[in-house]
Amino acid sequence: PIGFNDDGPGACGASLLSQLTTVVVEGSYVVEVAGFQGATGSFQLDLACTVPQQDPSVAAAQANAPELQCSQTASGDTSSLLGTTSVFGGDAPEICYTVTLSSRTLVNISTCGAADFDTVIRVYDRDLLDVGLLRTAQVAANDDHDGKCGESIEQTLHSKVDYEAFAGRYLVCVEAFGAATTRSGNVNGGSYAVQLDCTSVATGSGSASGGSNALWAIPV
């Protein structure tokens, strides 16, 4: 489940009633109402929806993000972004790429051995960004690779993300760790190459059966 609740918050007015607030993207969802420990009875289910607004700077960053394909390397230089405000991650400005996956995939995104500064990689779900959910859109990130890149001092400051992603659109951003500028006033960053490798994840088949609980399919 993407969300559930047993005894809801005080807004319910009674501790044994339920209230759930969750974030969803466009699609069809099933809402199930069941009694605790098999209890049964009558109920009323209320549904309220609010559509967040997307920040214009986020929309512009997505529109300008070039496509990064599997097995492809993209090069960039964040030191050219002096005066640019960070949109997504930390204080240092970022360069972002769009990644589109057609099936469930294990993605490996790396700047290992290919940057002259301390990199950070962040991965965002573009569907969540599209509906203004920046705070919950980050699905993966890495600063220092935790031994995945190599053991040299330079390599320990590089980044590597391993993430199992579902089909969809993602935004991959490269930025520098730390402040937006150095003490000398230059951009905190430099040149890099980011590599994207993909491995398909096999999905099995199966069946599911339901009980006597009440179910509703709700399009959003």
Backbone bond lengths (Angstrom), bond angles and torsions (degrees), N, CA, C in turn:
res aa  C-N    CA-C-N  psi(-1)  N-CA   C-N-CA  omega(-1)  CA-C   N-CA-C  phi
1 P - - - 1.466 - - 1.529 110.92 -
2 I 1.319 115.55 149.69 1.463 119.59 176.79 1.526 111.01 -88.86
3 G 1.311 116.00 -5.88 1.453 120.09 176.92 1.515 110.65 -178.12
4 F 1.323 116.09 151.15 1.463 120.30 176.01 1.522 109.11 -158.45
5 N 1.333 115.78 163.18 1.457 120.18 176.66 1.518 109.73 -154.57
6 D 1.313 116.54 139.29 1.462 121.57 175.58 1.523 108.18 -99.55
7 D 1.300 117.48 -85.85 1.462 121.53 178.47 1.517 108.58 -92.56
8 G 1.311 116.06 109.15 1.454 122.04 -170.64 1.505 114.35 -70.39
9 P 1.347 117.54 176.07 1.465 121.75 179.29 1.517 110.76 -68.57
10 G 1.324 115.49 174.54 1.461 121.33 -176.57 1.509 114.13 -59.10
11 A 1.361 116.10 -19.55 1.462 119.23 -179.60 1.519 111.98 -62.36
12 C 1.331 117.40 -19.62 1.463 120.77 179.24 1.528 111.51 -71.17
13 G 1.309 117.00 -26.96 1.443 120.26 -178.81 1.514 113.99 87.89
14 A 1.326 116.90 -9.15 1.460 121.27 177.41 1.527 107.45 -152.00
15 S 1.306 117.16 135.39 1.455 121.44 -171.00 1.517 113.97 -68.44
16 L 1.336 118.65 -17.91 1.459 120.73 -176.62 1.527 112.82 -96.12
17 L 1.322 117.13 1.03 1.460 120.89 174.90 1.530 109.13 -92.44
18 S 1.319 116.96 171.00 1.472 120.84 -172.09 1.514 110.98 -125.25
19 Q 1.333 114.74 145.08 1.458 121.79 175.21 1.517 108.41 -145.69
20 L 1.342 116.74 131.03 1.462 121.65 -176.92 1.521 109.91 -129.44
21 T 1.327 115.64 130.29 1.465 122.24 172.26 1.521 107.16 -119.05
22 T 1.328 116.98 124.20 1.457 120.38 -178.38 1.516 109.67 -146.99
23 V 1.321 116.01 165.87 1.459 123.03 -178.87 1.518 108.82 -105.24
24 V 1.321 117.22 130.74 1.461 121.79 177.92 1.521 109.13 -134.04
25 V 1.331 115.06 158.27 1.460 121.19 173.08 1.523 107.95 -106.83
26 E 1.336 116.50 174.44 1.457 120.82 -178.37 1.526 111.12 -55.74
27 G 1.315 117.01 134.05 1.453 121.21 -179.07 1.505 111.07 159.38
28 S 1.324 117.03 -169.51 1.452 123.09 179.37 1.520 109.14 -113.54
29 Y 1.325 117.04 135.08 1.458 122.24 -175.71 1.524 110.58 -129.36
30 V 1.291 116.34 153.01 1.465 122.32 176.76 1.522 108.49 -109.05
31 V 1.323 116.89 127.07 1.456 123.11 177.22 1.529 108.14 -108.59
32 E 1.299 116.22 126.00 1.464 121.68 -177.95 1.525 110.11 -114.36
33 V 1.316 115.79 133.76 1.456 121.98 174.35 1.526 108.31 -116.98
34 A 1.321 116.67 124.29 1.462 121.30 -178.77 1.521 109.43 -137.48
35 G 1.301 116.28 158.42 1.455 121.62 177.55 1.525 111.04 -89.40
36 F 1.326 116.14 143.61 1.460 120.94 178.86 1.524 109.75 -64.47
37 Q 1.329 115.93 128.59 1.467 123.17 -179.63 1.527 111.83 54.36
38 G 1.359 115.66 37.90 1.458 121.26 174.84 1.503 115.98 82.99
39 A 1.326 118.42 6.66 1.464 121.06 -179.79 1.526 110.44 -63.29
40 T 1.317 117.79 148.73 1.459 122.65 179.44 1.518 109.51 -127.97
41 G 1.338 115.73 163.36 1.452 120.96 178.77 1.511 110.99 160.38
42 S 1.303 117.87 -179.78 1.460 122.63 179.61 1.521 110.20 -86.80
43 F 1.338 116.08 155.44 1.472 120.36 -179.42 1.514 109.35 -156.93
44 Q 1.318 115.41 166.20 1.463 123.04 172.26 1.524 107.97 -124.14
45 L 1.332 116.86 130.44 1.464 122.11 -179.86 1.515 109.36 -109.60
46 D 1.332 117.08 121.25 1.460 122.68 178.98 1.528 109.15 -109.14
47 L 1.342 116.28 139.11 1.469 122.15 -180.00 1.526 109.14 -126.05
48 A 1.327 116.72 125.29 1.467 122.13 176.57 1.529 108.61 -125.68
49 C 1.327 117.03 135.78 1.465 121.73 -176.88 1.527 110.64 -124.83
50 T 1.313 116.38 139.04 1.461 123.29 176.49 1.516 108.67 -129.56
51 V 1.309 118.08 129.66 1.459 122.50 179.99 1.528 109.26 -98.34
52 P 1.353 118.82 114.43 1.471 120.93 178.48 1.530 110.69 -68.07
53 Q 1.315 115.53 158.31 1.453 121.13 178.07 1.522 110.33 -102.32
54 Q 1.319 116.60 137.08 1.457 121.02 -178.79 1.531 111.16 -80.61
55 D 1.326 115.59 137.00 1.460 122.04 175.86 1.538 108.31 -66.16
56 P 1.335 119.21 130.26 1.471 120.97 -179.89 1.525 113.34 -56.89
57 S 1.337 117.90 -33.71 1.464 119.99 179.72 1.519 111.19 -68.09
58 V 1.336 117.15 -33.25 1.463 120.96 176.65 1.525 109.94 -68.50
59 A 1.322 116.29 -43.57 1.464 120.62 178.93 1.526 111.08 -61.07
60 A 1.330 116.49 -41.17 1.467 120.21 -179.92 1.525 111.23 -66.86
61 A 1.333 116.64 -40.73 1.463 120.38 179.25 1.519 111.04 -63.64
62 Q 1.331 117.03 -39.35 1.455 119.72 178.16 1.528 111.30 -66.95
63 A 1.317 116.14 -41.58 1.462 120.04 -178.58 1.522 111.74 -63.97
64 N 1.327 117.08 -29.69 1.470 121.31 -177.25 1.522 113.14 -94.42
65 A 1.329 117.66 3.01 1.467 120.69 -177.30 1.522 110.46 -84.58
66 P 1.330 118.93 113.96 1.469 120.56 -180.00 1.523 111.52 -68.62
67 E 1.321 116.41 159.01 1.461 122.27 -179.65 1.525 110.07 -75.09
68 L 1.327 115.51 134.64 1.469 122.33 173.42 1.516 107.18 -115.69
69 Q 1.340 116.26 118.12 1.461 121.77 -176.57 1.522 110.80 -92.06
70 C 1.329 115.45 157.71 1.460 120.38 173.79 1.527 110.25 -58.71
71 S 1.330 117.00 142.90 1.471 124.74 -178.20 1.523 112.06 67.38
72 Q 1.318 117.20 20.35 1.458 121.29 -179.62 1.519 110.53 -113.45
73 T 1.343 115.72 150.05 1.460 122.54 174.55 1.521 109.00 -116.15
74 A 1.325 116.85 132.54 1.456 121.46 177.39 1.521 108.86 -117.98
75 S 1.317 116.84 137.80 1.465 121.90 179.98 1.521 109.93 -109.39
76 G 1.315 115.18 149.64 1.452 119.74 178.46 1.511 111.25 -158.11
77 D 1.321 116.09 177.26 1.462 121.36 -179.89 1.529 108.13 -146.72
78 T 1.319 116.06 105.46 1.465 119.90 -178.50 1.525 112.66 -75.31
79 S 1.337 117.75 -12.88 1.462 119.50 179.96 1.528 111.96 -69.54
80 S 1.337 116.49 -11.19 1.469 120.27 177.82 1.526 111.76 -84.71
81 L 1.328 117.52 1.08 1.466 120.88 -173.36 1.527 112.87 -100.12
82 L 1.322 118.28 26.82 1.459 121.45 -179.92 1.526 110.16 -57.46
83 G 1.333 116.15 128.60 1.453 120.37 -179.39 1.511 113.60 89.95
84 T 1.341 117.45 -5.50 1.458 121.84 179.07 1.525 109.92 -87.30
85 T 1.295 117.13 137.64 1.459 121.86 -179.94 1.520 110.46 -88.93
86 S 1.319 116.35 136.39 1.461 120.27 175.24 1.523 109.54 -64.88
87 V 1.320 116.30 135.84 1.463 121.34 -178.95 1.520 111.33 -98.13
88 F 1.337 117.28 -39.62 1.454 119.99 -167.59 1.530 114.70 -109.07
89 G 1.328 117.51 -58.30 1.451 120.14 -166.66 1.508 115.18 -96.21
90 G 1.360 115.64 -114.67 1.451 121.42 -178.07 1.512 111.61 -82.33
91 D 1.338 115.66 -154.55 1.467 120.22 -177.56 1.525 112.67 -79.15
92 A 1.335 118.11 -31.81 1.467 121.10 -177.01 1.531 110.41 -73.14
93 P 1.331 117.89 141.37 1.469 120.55 -179.53 1.526 111.51 -65.68
94 E 1.332 115.92 150.89 1.448 121.14 -175.78 1.526 111.93 -120.02
95 I 1.340 114.84 160.28 1.460 122.65 169.84 1.526 106.34 -117.26
96 C 1.339 116.25 130.89 1.462 120.60 -171.91 1.527 111.84 -120.42
97 Y 1.325 114.84 156.45 1.458 123.43 -179.94 1.524 109.09 -134.72
98 T 1.319 115.78 148.22 1.456 121.42 175.63 1.526 109.60 -93.83
99 V 1.325 116.18 131.23 1.463 122.47 176.13 1.523 107.48 -120.82
100 T 1.334 116.55 125.51 1.460 122.00 179.87 1.521 109.36 -115.69
101 L 1.327 116.34 124.34 1.462 122.06 -178.14 1.519 109.29 -115.93
102 S 1.327 116.47 135.11 1.460 120.67 -177.86 1.517 112.65 -94.39
103 S 1.333 117.76 -9.13 1.458 121.50 -179.95 1.521 108.97 -154.59
104 R 1.320 115.61 173.58 1.457 120.66 178.69 1.527 109.25 -61.82
105 T 1.341 116.91 128.29 1.458 121.07 -168.78 1.526 110.96 -144.35
106 L 1.323 115.88 140.02 1.459 121.36 169.45 1.523 106.95 -89.90
107 V 1.320 116.58 114.71 1.462 120.55 -178.53 1.522 109.83 -104.92
108 N 1.315 114.70 141.60 1.459 122.78 175.30 1.519 106.77 -121.57
109 I 1.326 116.62 118.88 1.457 122.51 -177.40 1.517 107.43 -121.12
110 S 1.334 117.82 126.76 1.456 119.55 -168.98 1.523 113.01 -145.42
111 T 1.347 115.18 143.10 1.467 121.76 166.59 1.535 109.64 -113.20
112 C 1.326 116.97 17.44 1.470 121.82 -175.21 1.526 111.98 -54.31
113 G 1.321 116.31 123.29 1.456 121.44 176.88 1.508 114.54 65.51
114 A 1.331 117.91 15.13 1.457 120.03 -172.82 1.523 112.57 -135.32
115 A 1.332 117.46 33.47 1.464 121.00 178.50 1.523 109.05 -149.06
116 D 1.328 116.57 149.32 1.464 120.06 178.27 1.526 111.87 -106.46
117 F 1.353 116.08 25.16 1.464 120.71 176.40 1.522 108.74 -152.38
118 D 1.322 115.92 173.34 1.467 123.18 -179.76 1.527 108.55 -78.62
119 T 1.334 116.72 105.69 1.457 121.07 -173.07 1.530 112.72 -91.78
120 V 1.321 114.51 158.46 1.461 123.84 168.82 1.527 106.88 -133.05
121 I 1.328 116.90 132.81 1.466 121.92 174.80 1.521 108.20 -110.60
122 R 1.322 116.25 132.88 1.462 121.62 175.67 1.532 108.88 -127.73
123 V 1.331 115.85 143.00 1.459 122.23 179.57 1.520 108.68 -121.76
124 Y 1.340 116.21 130.78 1.453 122.07 -177.97 1.531 110.59 -123.46
125 D 1.316 116.07 147.19 1.458 122.82 173.20 1.528 107.65 -82.29
126 R 1.332 117.22 115.32 1.465 120.00 -175.33 1.517 112.57 -68.32
127 D 1.327 117.52 -28.78 1.461 119.33 178.12 1.529 110.55 -62.99
128 L 1.340 116.55 -38.71 1.461 119.92 177.59 1.521 110.95 -71.56
129 L 1.329 117.24 -36.59 1.465 119.86 176.41 1.526 110.81 -63.91
130 D 1.342 116.34 -36.89 1.464 120.82 -177.65 1.515 112.12 -61.12
131 V 1.333 117.14 -29.60 1.465 119.95 -177.77 1.527 112.02 -104.34
132 G 1.348 116.13 18.32 1.460 120.19 171.83 1.502 116.20 83.90
133 L 1.333 117.84 17.66 1.463 120.35 -175.70 1.531 110.85 -102.37
134 L 1.324 116.69 60.39 1.453 121.84 -177.30 1.523 112.02 -61.31
135 R 1.322 117.44 -40.61 1.463 120.40 -174.64 1.524 112.85 -66.01
136 T 1.319 117.64 -26.13 1.462 120.78 -178.78 1.521 112.93 -108.26
137 A 1.341 117.54 2.49 1.470 120.63 -173.56 1.525 113.65 -81.30
138 Q 1.342 118.47 -21.29 1.464 119.19 -178.91 1.525 109.71 -70.74
139 V 1.341 115.83 124.31 1.465 120.48 -177.40 1.528 112.43 -110.69
140 A 1.329 117.85 -15.82 1.464 120.93 178.95 1.523 108.78 -162.22
141 A 1.349 115.87 154.47 1.461 120.73 178.34 1.518 109.39 -163.60
142 N 1.332 115.73 155.64 1.456 120.47 173.24 1.516 108.88 -153.57
143 D 1.336 115.61 136.98 1.463 121.70 174.91 1.525 108.23 -98.82
144 D 1.313 117.70 -83.26 1.462 121.86 176.44 1.522 107.65 -95.61
145 H 1.298 116.65 135.96 1.463 123.92 -162.68 1.515 115.94 -65.98
146 D 1.327 118.93 -6.09 1.474 121.92 -179.91 1.527 112.11 59.20
147 G 1.317 115.99 41.05 1.458 120.62 176.13 1.510 115.57 87.51
148 K 1.331 118.20 -0.42 1.463 120.63 -176.31 1.523 113.28 -79.77
149 C 1.315 118.17 -22.27 1.459 121.21 -176.24 1.523 112.49 -92.87
150 G 1.297 118.19 -34.62 1.451 122.97 -173.39 1.509 109.25 151.20
151 E 1.295 116.28 -178.76 1.462 119.72 -172.56 1.516 114.32 -111.42
152 S 1.332 118.37 -0.51 1.458 118.88 178.71 1.525 109.16 -70.66
153 I 1.333 116.50 157.05 1.462 121.06 -178.69 1.523 110.48 -58.77
154 E 1.343 116.85 -40.49 1.459 120.72 179.78 1.523 111.13 -64.56
155 Q 1.322 116.20 -44.56 1.462 119.92 -177.02 1.525 112.83 -67.95
156 T 1.313 117.95 -28.88 1.461 119.25 -179.23 1.525 112.15 -67.07
157 L 1.322 117.30 -15.49 1.458 120.98 178.84 1.525 112.42 -95.48
158 H 1.329 116.82 0.50 1.455 120.97 178.74 1.525 109.89 -91.82
159 S 1.326 116.13 174.85 1.468 120.51 -168.89 1.521 111.60 -127.14
160 K 1.338 114.66 149.65 1.458 120.83 177.17 1.526 108.96 -150.95
161 V 1.327 115.74 126.21 1.462 121.96 -179.53 1.519 109.11 -116.05
162 D 1.312 117.18 128.08 1.460 123.48 169.65 1.519 106.66 -113.05
163 Y 1.335 116.15 120.02 1.460 119.18 -174.40 1.521 110.11 -144.16
164 E 1.325 116.70 130.76 1.459 121.46 176.17 1.522 108.51 -89.93
165 A 1.320 115.75 110.61 1.458 121.48 -172.16 1.519 111.03 -110.80
166 F 1.318 116.08 146.97 1.453 121.45 172.60 1.523 109.03 -84.06
167 A 1.328 116.39 166.94 1.458 120.41 176.27 1.524 109.37 -56.57
168 G 1.316 115.81 137.83 1.456 119.32 -179.24 1.511 111.32 155.21
169 R 1.322 115.63 -168.44 1.463 122.43 -178.58 1.518 109.65 -112.69
170 Y 1.326 114.47 137.18 1.458 120.29 -177.72 1.523 109.38 -131.97
171 L 1.320 114.78 157.78 1.458 121.76 175.43 1.521 107.62 -117.24
172 V 1.330 117.13 122.25 1.461 123.38 178.93 1.524 107.97 -107.61
173 C 1.324 117.18 121.90 1.465 121.41 -176.40 1.521 111.16 -120.45
174 V 1.320 116.42 140.68 1.463 123.76 176.59 1.520 108.17 -115.82
175 E 1.327 115.87 129.42 1.460 121.06 179.60 1.521 109.02 -143.92
176 A 1.326 116.04 173.24 1.459 121.10 176.11 1.523 109.65 -93.38
177 F 1.315 115.47 147.68 1.467 120.11 174.41 1.522 109.52 -73.28
178 G 1.322 116.86 135.25 1.462 120.20 173.04 1.512 113.99 103.26
179 A 1.309 115.24 -154.17 1.460 122.72 -172.89 1.520 111.72 -69.81
180 A 1.328 115.80 165.39 1.462 121.20 -178.50 1.522 111.89 -70.07
181 T 1.329 117.13 -32.99 1.466 120.61 -178.71 1.527 110.28 -131.71
182 T 1.323 114.31 160.12 1.458 120.61 176.59 1.530 108.91 -84.93
183 R 1.329 116.34 174.75 1.470 120.07 179.16 1.520 111.93 -62.20
184 S 1.319 116.43 -25.93 1.470 119.54 179.88 1.520 112.46 -84.58
185 G 1.337 116.86 -1.82 1.456 120.51 177.55 1.510 114.58 93.91
186 N 1.333 117.85 1.20 1.456 120.83 178.30 1.527 110.34 -84.42
187 V 1.324 116.25 162.03 1.458 120.19 176.59 1.517 109.63 -65.50
188 N 1.316 116.30 135.57 1.457 121.35 174.78 1.524 107.36 -78.20
189 G 1.308 117.14 100.96 1.462 121.75 -177.10 1.505 111.03 168.04
190 G 1.317 116.13 -156.75 1.453 120.61 -179.07 1.514 110.11 166.79
191 S 1.330 115.32 -158.33 1.459 120.71 -178.62 1.520 110.61 -89.93
192 Y 1.321 116.22 153.19 1.462 121.35 -177.88 1.529 109.57 -157.72
193 A 1.301 115.23 166.75 1.466 123.04 167.32 1.517 106.66 -132.80
194 V 1.318 117.10 130.54 1.458 121.88 179.36 1.526 108.72 -113.33
195 Q 1.325 115.96 128.86 1.455 122.90 -177.36 1.524 110.04 -107.33
196 L 1.344 116.34 135.21 1.463 121.82 176.42 1.520 109.50 -116.58
197 D 1.327 116.42 119.63 1.463 122.28 175.33 1.519 108.48 -119.62
198 C 1.331 116.82 143.90 1.457 121.78 -174.33 1.529 110.88 -131.44
199 T 1.321 115.89 140.15 1.458 122.56 174.81 1.516 108.12 -131.07
200 S 1.337 116.97 124.03 1.459 120.62 179.84 1.519 110.15 -65.16
201 V 1.322 115.81 141.77 1.455 121.91 177.78 1.522 108.42 -104.86
202 A 1.336 116.24 120.45 1.464 120.34 -179.50 1.517 109.47 -68.97
203 T 1.319 116.26 137.71 1.460 121.46 177.85 1.511 109.13 -115.69
204 G 1.315 116.30 132.95 1.457 120.82 -179.94 1.510 111.26 -86.61
205 S 1.324 115.42 170.81 1.454 120.81 177.61 1.511 109.19 -106.88
206 G 1.280 116.45 154.91 1.458 119.85 -179.82 1.503 109.95 -169.89
207 S 1.305 117.49 -179.13 1.452 121.66 179.94 1.513 108.87 -134.46
208 A 1.298 115.20 158.36 1.459 120.85 179.05 1.513 108.69 -134.67
209 S 1.291 116.44 144.34 1.459 120.69 177.96 1.517 109.10 -126.91
210 G 1.310 116.08 148.86 1.453 120.30 -178.15 1.508 111.45 -112.19
211 G 1.307 114.74 165.67 1.450 120.34 179.01 1.516 110.56 -96.80
212 S 1.304 115.63 -146.90 1.463 120.71 -175.87 1.518 112.29 -96.37
213 N 1.339 117.76 11.09 1.463 119.98 -179.43 1.530 110.01 -70.97
214 A 1.341 115.24 158.49 1.470 119.88 -179.24 1.515 109.51 -80.06
215 L 1.365 117.25 132.46 1.457 122.91 -178.84 1.524 109.24 -128.20
216 W 1.339 115.71 140.82 1.464 121.01 173.74 1.524 108.75 -132.39
217 A 1.321 117.30 135.60 1.461 122.04 171.76 1.523 107.16 -93.03
218 I 1.321 117.32 118.61 1.457 121.52 -174.62 1.526 109.47 -117.72
219 P 1.352 119.44 112.58 1.465 120.02 175.14 1.508 110.32 -74.08
220 V 1.338 116.66 142.15 1.459 121.70 -179.65 1.519 108.58 -122.22
